[in-house]
Amino acid sequence: MMRRLVRWAAIAFVVFVIVAAVALINNNFGFTHPSRTAFEAQLDTDLDKAIAWIAAHPEVSATNPPLMFMVADIAKMTSDPRLPPVLAANVETLHHRYAGNVLAPYWERFANPAVGLPLLAPYQLGGIAFDQRWFAYSIAPDKVTLSDEDMDNLFSLTKYVWGARHHQILALIMYRDFNGPSPKVDDALNKLVEKDARDQTYDFRVTDAYIQRNAFILAAGRPDLIRSRWIDRILDNQTADGSWQYCWHGWGRGIFEFGTIYPGHTTIQAAWLLAQLKYRYPQWIAEHYH
């Protein structure tokens, strides 16, 4: 009996190793590779369908400031006439649903760079999530005073992993977008997205986090870290209605997260990723597709 159990355990282990190896190889290396013409055609089609989905669901970015930031950036890159009404609807939501929120004017900055901002001290930010405090500071560091702990955490290279690190990276991306580059920000961004690229090598599930990593790596200015296989898999996972599923075959972004989650968060990030490839990194496309 014991020998049989050992034998079956050994077989199960070997099968696991084989399946994991195949998954990792498939994640990083494609057995077929589209031509540049085919890739650009799929990129254009998928981006157009994604923007159509966003335009039909303006409420998604209205309640999530980072998504509003991404939609505004897509609008700047593409000049697509379907997106300004989305941002206008987002601003209306801020004026009504979040009228009493001290950070509402900061989120409005995504759509209106001229909006006035109140001064905010650490005691006014105490009940606000740490990443929201970072985002507000990144938009206007001359208006927001972070605590020493918040500042240390924002630039820490070791404190955060997985999703928390993604929010840290996005805050630094926002800082550079609103205030220009700086050696401190650039150094932190480079080191953090290199860790994200490492995670991407091993996380073969095309989940919300998979798409998020690629989008943030590009927004950090590091297309050299992106594998074409990752982009191919993202393009191939778009659904018929133009969205992307948050989970991969029911497996969520967390290791032990399963179920079905609304695709809005994932779809806006995917659209932001594709717009960056098309409008900011055409040279990356030329180097990877022929």
Buried (B, 14 or more C-beta within 10 A) or exposed (E): EEEEEEEEEEEEEEEEEEEEEEBBEEBBEBEEBBEEEEBBEBBEEBBBBBBBBBBEBBEBBBBBBBBBBBBBBBBEBBEBEBBBEBBEBBBEBBEEEBEEEBBBBBBBBBBEEEBEBEEBEBEBBEEBEBBBBBBBBBBBEEBBBBBEEBEEBBBEEEEBEBBEBBBBBBBBBBBBBBBEEEEEBBEBBEEBBEBBBEBBEEBBBBBBBBBBBBBBBBBBBBBEBBBBBBBBBBBEBBEEEBBBBBBBEEBBBEEEBEEEBEBBBBBBBBBBBBBBBBBBBEEBBEEBBE
